[in-house]
């Protein structure tokens, strides 16, 4: 993937299903808002993840 410095770096990646399972397995109160949001997104059938919102939920 291309980074902010314009260089390409080897990057680990996963599919959506695996990422959702990984997030659901995290036992932390900080992750609960993200889990609730993902459940709402799933209900709507829209699996596009807003990265800024995810980062705010984890901080």
Secondary structure, 3 states (H helix, E strand, C coil): CECCCCCECCCCCCCHHHHHHHHHCCCCHHHHHHHHHHHHHHHHCCCCCCHHHHHHHHC
